[in-house]
């Protein structure tokens, strides 16, 4: 996880293809999977040494085994929870719109951790939420809920903020109402009160705003300044460019 410094928004842009590399060490990490209601919990070796207030990473939309490898590759602390459902963004929005869904997920997570390791009175610690692609529907719903918004310390959106247009779609005006939660979170991140990482591709969907357009919208709203950094080489071509938006 790239730290979010004070007064800086970091947007990582995949220009062609981005290698999702997994180190040899992380490939050897074996997670213990447990059911947490409808979610899958992944417990890495040594997780019991991190308590009793343990960091939790909730990921929306991604095969648990793949997410586990990347979780290990970046050396993320704590335990991983995965919510992956068949369908598009609406299924995630509807899922987290259910009354008490968020509170129950956190409560059930603590219960499972206590069952797996009764020696500690486990509590949810620092909370990171990440999303790939369609998972943004769930994130948007969570950002509308005051308790969830306050509890999420870090947000990682991996090619995952899509949005409808307002007015004539031909004008390509991002709907500010649909972006309100993300913008509020970004403002707090720019003040050092939250952490935010957004990546986007160059895909152009038909009839709604792309992840490029929504990233650009956030940059404009925050009156941020863009810089470009090019990284050449690596096993997976050709280059990776990172755009920083600094306030």
Secondary structure, DSSP 8 states (H G I E B T S, - for coil): -----TTEEEEEE-SS-------HHHHT---EEEEETTEEEEE-TTGGGG-SEEEEEEEESS-HHHHHHHHHHTT--SEEEEE--SSSHHHHHHHHHSTTHHHHHHHHHHHHHHHH-TTS--EEEEEEEEEEGGGHHHHHHHHTSHHHHHHEEEEEEES---B-BSS-GGG--B-HHHHHHHHHHHHHHHTTSSEEEEEE-----SSSB-HHHHHHHHHHHTT-EEEEEEEE-SSS-SEEEEEEEE-
